[in-house]
Amino acid sequence: MRSPAPSTFKTSAGAINKIVQYKDRTIVASSVVGGYPDEPEESENAYNQPGTLVAWKGLEHVVIKGHSRNHPFPKNYTVNDVAIYPTSQISDDNEEAADHIILSTGNDYKLQLWQQSEDGSYVQLPSPPRRGYKQAPGLQPIDITVKPGGGMFAVSGRQVILHSERPRRNGGHPSWDSVELSLIPQEGNIHRSGPMKWGCGPTSSLLFASSESCGDNSGVGYHKAFDVRRRTEYFKFDLSEDGDALAVDASGEKAAFITVKRNDDDMIEDEDRTNAQRTLRIYDVRRMDGRRQAEVAHQVKLESSEVNCASFSPDGIYLAVGKLDGRTLVYDSRFMDELLYDFEHHGPSLVSPGNHSYGITHLEWRVLHQDRLALVTGGPDGCVRLWQPHWAPRITEQGRIIAQVNADVGYFTIGDRFQGEHELVVGDGDGAIYFFDGIGNI
């Protein structure tokens, strides 16, 4: 069955980096030509255009004029990530717009906060203290992760920066307590914080984090769990390799770390990070007391291709690993003795000439009708595909295309139509946004 034609728009400045939905709002972050951090003696780029942060209400959009400058010449910076922070207090005079804040990070080394005003425009709120956002090559803030239920969020910079909302009195804008969580030793500038995930259940007060290389290919890394109530390190993992991806299961009992280690003769620049050994380890993190390191439950070697994302299924049984080469590996996390599935986006690449292919950029687990488990992936063939682990690997319906766009998939998000969200929103590598509705249960 063919999916209905999407509503398609080209309003973003470049390749889509992230899409989030909240009720009837959709927020899109994108890159832009010339949107890199400032460099000495750089000149104005005619292709550097606004549109790296765009807010949608239904099918109407507003370009948020953030992460930009006017002097010495106009410049728009790539927006690396965007997230929705539900507010703890709703304004009486602007209830609809005041129940959430938009968080964004950019290559201007800034974390920015936005809230919609009564006239529909977005106004910038006072930002938390800039402590920890070191303005040095490769250390711009990138990933944002909001604690489930709100109250605080974390940003990856040189270290992990934790922002906690202060109690508000008599309305007004939120204010923040900010603290730098020390993931990486202070000496040197060859590492930065990378993947981060919140715990849940027995680990709901923990934030798990890994480091990644920054201008160095030594493969050395740091991996810790932080107690956000005490704002301190809780325990560390017995890993000394660079972090690639991180996942925590829905019960808060298992954490999966994918790390990369280079051989001595491979310590040369390798933009694709493919010439290396990658390892997947699953830890039991339930009864950590801070006095001993976490214990490895399972460990497997992966092929060399970089890992972009990883996620446990809702029941915690399966672990999906999305890779740069357009493949998604699925393991049974209880045993890890063999690879269960190797799902591949086998169609021709739709990556535009001159652009890099990023393979599987995002994946989501879904529970379909009759409690059937499914995995949704977006890949370089411009397709969002649906896979079902309970089916045979080669059955015709495996990898069914539920949406197809005109370039490689940069990001996608599946919404809840009962909350006013679009069923599926896809952003591609050329900056186009596609809204799909009426495609059924995914």
C-alpha positions in Angstrom: 0.0 0.0 0.0 1.4 3.4 -1.0 1.7 6.1 1.5 -0.3 9.3 0.9 1.6 12.1 -0.7 3.3 14.3 1.9 3.1 18.0 2.3 6.6 19.1 1.3 8.4 22.3 2.0 11.9 23.7 1.4 12.3 26.3 4.2 15.4 25.0 6.1 18.9 26.3 5.2 20.5 22.9 4.6 20.7 19.3 5.6 18.3 18.4 8.5 20.0 17.6 11.8 17.1 17.1 14.1 13.2 17.3 14.3 11.1 17.3 17.4 7.3 17.4 17.8 5.3 18.7 20.7 1.5 18.8 20.4 0.9 20.8 17.2 4.4 22.2 17.0 7.3 20.8 15.0 10.8 22.3 15.4 13.5 21.7 12.9 17.3 22.2 13.2 19.5 22.2 10.2 23.0 22.9 8.9 23.9 25.6 6.5 26.7 26.3 4.0 29.4 28.3 5.8 27.7 27.6 9.2 30.9 26.3 10.9 32.4 28.0 13.9 34.2 31.3 13.3 37.6 31.1 11.7 40.4 33.7 11.3 40.1 35.8 8.2 36.9 34.1 6.9 34.9 36.0 4.4 31.1 36.3 3.7 29.5 33.3 2.0 26.7 34.1 -0.4 25.2 30.7 0.2 25.0 31.2 4.0 21.2 31.8 4.4 18.8 32.0 7.4 16.6 29.0 8.2 18.7 26.8 10.5 16.0 26.8 13.2 12.4 26.7 12.0 9.2 26.3 14.0 6.0 24.9 12.5 2.4 25.0 13.8 0.5 22.6 11.6 1.8 23.5 8.1 2.6 27.1 8.8 6.2 28.0 9.7 8.2 30.7 11.4 12.0 31.1 11.0 13.5 31.6 14.4 16.3 34.2 14.1 18.8 32.6 16.4 22.4 31.4 16.2 23.4 34.2 13.9 25.4 37.4 13.9 25.4 40.7 12.0 29.1 41.8 12.3 31.6 42.0 10.8 29.3 40.5 8.2 26.0 38.5 8.4 26.5 34.9 9.3 24.1 32.0 10.2 25.5 29.1 12.2 24.5 25.5 11.9 22.1 24.4 14.6 23.4 21.1 16.0 20.5 20.0 18.1 17.0 21.1 19.3 14.8 19.8 22.1 11.6 20.6 23.8 11.6 21.4 27.5 8.1 21.2 29.2 7.8 24.0 31.6 6.7 23.5 35.2 4.4 26.5 35.2 1.9 27.7 32.7 1.2 31.4 32.2 -2.4 32.5 32.6 -2.4 34.9 29.7 -0.5 32.7 27.1 -1.3 29.2 28.2 -0.8 27.5 24.8 2.6 29.0 24.1 4.0 28.9 27.6 3.8 25.2 28.3 7.1 24.5 26.6 10.5 26.0 25.8 12.6 25.3 22.8 16.3 24.5 23.5 18.9 24.8 20.7 22.7 24.5 20.4 24.7 26.0 17.5 28.2 26.4 16.1 28.3 29.9 17.6 29.1 28.1 20.9 25.7 29.0 22.3 22.8 27.3 24.0 19.7 29.3 23.3 16.2 29.2 24.8 13.0 30.2 23.0 9.4 30.7 23.8 6.5 31.6 21.6 4.8 35.0 22.3 1.1 35.8 21.8 1.6 37.1 18.3 3.1 33.8 17.1 6.7 35.0 17.0 9.5 33.4 19.1 11.3 35.4 21.7 14.7 34.5 23.2 14.7 33.8 26.9 17.7 34.5 29.2 20.1 31.7 28.8 21.7 29.7 31.6 25.2 30.7 32.6 27.7 29.9 29.9 30.0 28.1 32.3 31.5 25.0 30.6 31.0 26.0 27.0 34.6 26.4 26.0 35.1 28.3 22.8 37.7 26.2 21.1 37.8 24.1 17.9 35.5 21.1 18.2 34.1 22.0 21.6 30.9 23.7 20.6 27.8 22.5 22.4 26.1 19.7 20.4 23.7 17.2 22.0 20.8 18.2 24.3 19.0 15.6 26.5 16.0 16.6 28.6 15.3 14.5 31.8 12.0 12.6 31.4 9.4 14.6 33.3 11.4 17.8 33.0 13.2 19.7 35.8 16.6 19.6 34.2 18.5 19.0 31.0 22.1 18.3 30.0 24.2 19.6 27.1 27.4 18.1 25.7 30.3 20.5 25.5 33.9 20.1 26.6 32.3 18.5 29.7 28.7 17.5 30.5 26.8 20.7 31.5 23.7 20.1 33.7 21.1 22.8 33.9 18.4 22.5 36.7 15.3 24.7 36.8 14.9 26.8 39.9 11.5 27.1 41.6 9.6 30.0 40.1 7.7 32.6 42.1 4.8 34.6 40.7 5.3 33.5 37.2 8.1 35.0 35.1 10.7 33.3 33.0 12.5 30.2 34.3 16.0 30.5 35.8 18.6 27.9 36.1 21.4 26.4 38.3 24.2 25.2 36.1 27.0 22.9 36.9 29.8 21.3 35.0 30.0 17.5 35.4 33.6 16.4 35.0 33.7 13.6 32.4 37.1 14.3 31.0 40.4 15.1 32.8 41.1 18.8 32.7 44.5 18.6 31.0 44.5 18.8 27.2 41.8 19.5 24.6 41.7 16.2 22.7 38.4 15.0 24.0 34.8 16.3 24.5 31.6 14.9 25.9 29.6 12.9 23.4 26.6 10.5 23.8 24.4 11.0 26.8 21.4 9.0 28.1 19.1 9.4 31.1 18.5 6.4 33.3 15.0 5.4 34.5 13.4 3.2 37.2 16.2 2.3 39.6 18.6 4.5 37.7 16.3 7.5 37.2 18.6 9.8 39.1 21.6 8.9 36.9 22.9 10.5 33.6 25.2 8.2 31.6 27.8 9.8 29.4 30.7 9.0 27.1 33.5 11.0 25.6 34.6 11.2 22.0 37.8 12.3 20.3 38.2 15.9 19.3 41.1 16.6 17.0 42.9 13.3 18.0 42.5 9.7 16.9 44.0 8.0 19.9 40.8 6.2 20.7 41.1 6.9 24.4 37.8 7.7 26.1 35.9 8.2 29.4 32.6 6.7 30.4 30.7 7.6 33.6 27.3 7.7 35.4 26.5 10.9 37.2 24.2 11.3 40.1 22.2 14.5 39.1 20.8 14.9 42.6 24.2 15.3 44.1 25.7 16.7 40.9 28.7 14.4 41.1 30.2 11.3 39.5 28.4 8.1 40.8 30.6 5.5 39.2 32.7 4.9 36.1 32.9 2.1 33.6 35.9 0.0 33.0 36.3 1.4 29.4 39.2 3.4 28.0 38.1 3.6 24.4 36.5 6.4 22.5 32.6 6.5 22.6 30.5 6.0 19.5 27.0 5.4 20.8 25.1 4.8 24.0 21.7 3.3 24.9 19.8 2.6 28.2 16.8 0.2 28.3 13.4 1.2 29.4 13.7 -0.6 32.8 16.9 1.4 33.6 18.7 -1.9 34.3 21.0 -2.2 31.2 23.3 0.2 29.5 24.9 -0.5 26.1 28.2 1.2 25.2 29.7 1.1 21.7 33.3 2.1 21.6 36.1 2.5 19.1 39.7 1.6 19.4 42.4 2.3 16.8 45.6 0.4 16.2 48.8 2.4 16.6 49.3 2.5 12.8 45.8 3.9 12.3 46.3 7.1 14.2 45.8 9.3 11.1 43.0 11.5 10.1 40.0 9.4 9.1 36.9 11.5 8.7 34.6 8.4 8.2 36.1 6.8 11.4 35.8 3.4 9.6 39.4 2.2 10.0 39.0 1.0 13.6 37.9 -1.8 15.9 34.4 -1.3 17.5 33.1 -3.1 20.4 29.5 -3.4 21.9 29.3 -4.0 25.6 26.2 -4.3 27.7 26.4 -3.5 31.4 24.1 -4.4 34.3 23.7 -1.0 36.1 21.1 -1.9 38.7 23.0 -2.0 41.9 25.8 0.5 41.6 27.0 1.8 44.9 29.8 4.1 43.7 32.5 1.9 45.2 32.9 -0.5 42.3 32.9 -0.3 38.6 30.0 -1.6 36.5 30.2 -5.2 35.4 30.1 -6.3 31.8 27.2 -8.6 31.1 27.9 -9.1 27.3 30.5 -8.1 24.8 30.7 -8.5 21.0 33.0 -7.2 18.3 31.4 -5.1 15.5 32.6 -4.4 12.0 34.6 -1.2 11.5 31.8 1.1 10.1 30.9 3.9 12.5 27.8 3.6 14.6 25.4 6.5 14.6 22.7 5.4 17.0 21.6 2.5 19.2 18.3 1.7 21.0 16.8 -1.0 23.1 13.3 -2.3 22.2 10.5 -1.3 24.7 10.7 -4.7 26.4 14.5 -4.5 26.7 15.0 -7.7 24.7 16.4 -6.4 21.4 19.2 -3.9 20.8 19.3 -2.1 17.4 22.5 -0.5 16.2 22.3 1.9 13.2 25.5 2.3 11.2 27.2 4.6 8.7 27.1 2.0 6.0 23.3 2.0 5.8 22.8 -1.2 7.9 21.0 -1.8 11.2 22.2 -4.7 13.3 19.7 -6.3 15.8 20.9 -8.4 18.7 19.1 -10.3 21.5 20.5 -8.4 24.5 20.0 -11.3 26.8 22.5 -13.5 25.1 24.5 -11.6 22.4 25.9 -14.9 21.1 24.9 -14.2 17.5 23.6 -11.4 15.3 19.8 -11.9 14.8 19.2 -9.5 11.9 21.3 -7.4 9.5 18.7 -5.0 8.0 20.0 -3.0 5.1 18.7 0.0 3.1 19.5 -1.6 -0.2 18.1 1.0 -2.6 20.4 3.4 -4.6 21.9 6.2 -2.6 20.1 9.6 -2.9 23.0 11.5 -1.3 23.5 14.6 -3.4 26.9 15.0 -5.2 29.5 16.6 -2.9 27.6 15.6 0.3 28.7 12.9 2.8 26.5 9.9 3.4 25.6 9.4 7.1 23.9 6.0 6.7 21.3 5.2 9.3 20.8 8.6 11.0 17.9 7.6 13.3 15.9 4.6 14.4 12.8 4.2 16.5 11.1 1.1 18.0 7.3 0.9 17.7 4.6 -1.4 19.1 2.0 -2.0 16.4 -1.5 -3.4 16.7 -1.8 -6.8 18.5 1.4 -5.9 20.3 3.7 -6.6 17.3 7.1 -5.1 17.7 8.6 -3.1 14.8 11.7 -1.1 14.1 11.7 2.0 11.9 14.9 3.3 10.3 15.8 6.2 8.0 18.7 5.7 5.5 20.7 7.0 2.5 18.2 5.6 0.0 15.7 8.3 1.0 13.4 5.8 2.6 11.9 5.3 6.0 11.5 1.6 6.3 9.7 -0.7 8.8 11.2 -4.0 10.0 9.6 -6.7 12.2 12.1 -8.8 14.3 9.5 -11.5 14.8 9.3 -12.2 11.1 11.8 -14.2 9.0 14.8 -12.0 7.9 14.1 -12.5 4.1 10.3 -12.2 4.1 9.1 -9.8 1.4 7.5 -7.4 3.9 10.8 -6.8 5.8 12.0 -3.3 5.1 8.7 -2.1 3.8 8.9 1.5 2.7 6.5 3.6 4.7 7.8 7.0 3.4 10.1 8.0 0.6 11.7 11.5 0.1 13.9 13.1 -2.6 17.3 12.8 -0.9 19.0 10.8 1.9 17.1 10.9 5.2 18.7 13.3 7.6 16.2 12.7 10.5 12.6 11.6 11.1 10.2 11.6 14.0 7.0 9.7 14.6 4.2 11.6 16.3 1.1 10.9 18.2 -1.9 12.1 16.2 -4.1 12.1 19.3 -1.8 14.8 20.7 -2.1 16.9 17.5 1.2 15.7 16.1 2.0 14.6 12.6 2.1 10.9 12.1 5.6 11.2 10.5 7.9 14.1 9.7 11.0 13.5 7.6 13.9 15.9 6.9 16.3 15.1 4.1 19.9 15.9 3.3 19.0 18.7 1.0 16.9 20.6 3.6 13.4 19.6 2.6 10.7 18.8 5.2 8.0 16.2 4.5 4.8 15.9 6.7 3.1 12.5 6.3 -0.4 12.0 7.7 -2.9 9.3 7.1 -0.3 6.5 6.8 -1.8 4.3 9.5 -0.4 2.7 12.5 3.4 2.9 12.8 
